[in-house]
Amino acid sequence: MGVAFTLVLIWLASILAMLWLWKDASEKRGGHIGCLWVLIVFALGPIGFIAYLIVRNYD
C-alpha cells in the first residue's frame, strides 16, 4: 500500500510540475514553446526539468 501511494504522489507531482512549466514557459516566450518544454521534460524527466529551470531566466 505504501509503495502505490508513493507512486501516485510522484505521478501527481510530475503532472503538476508539467502544468506549471507549460504555463510559465507560455507566459515568458509564447504558446508553443510551453508545449515543447513539456515534451522535453516528459522525455528526459528530472533532467529536462532542471534544464528548464536553468534556461528560463536567460533573455
N, C-alpha and C positions, 0 to 999 in steps of 0.2 A: 504494500500500500504506500509506503514512504517513497519508493523509487518512482512509482507512477505519478504521485503528487509533485515530486521534484521535476519530472519531465514536463508535466503540464505547466508548471510555473515558468520553466525555461522557455517553453514554446510561447506562452503568453507574453513574456518579457521580450522575446525576439520580434513578435508581431507588433507590439507597442513601439519598440525601437525603430522598426522599419517605417511605421506610420509617422513617427516624429521626424525621421530622416527625410522622408518624402516631402513632408510639409516644410521643413527647414530649407531643404535644397530648392524646392519650388519657389519659395519666397525670395531666396537670395539670387537665384540665377534664371528662373523661368520654369515653366511647367514640365517640359520634357526631361530636363536634367535630373529632376527628382526621381523619375521613373528609372533612369539609367543608374543612378546611385543605388536604388533599391535592388535592382538586378545584380549589381556588383556585390552588394552585401549578401544577397541571397546565395550567390555563387561562392563567395570567399569566406563568409561567416564573420567572426570577430575581427579578422584581419582587414576585411573590407570596411567594417565599421570604424576601426581605428584609423584607417587611411582617410575616410571621410572627415573624421574629427580633426585630422592634421591639415587637410587641404581646404577645409571650409572657410577659413579666415583669410586665405590669400585673395588679393584683388587683382 
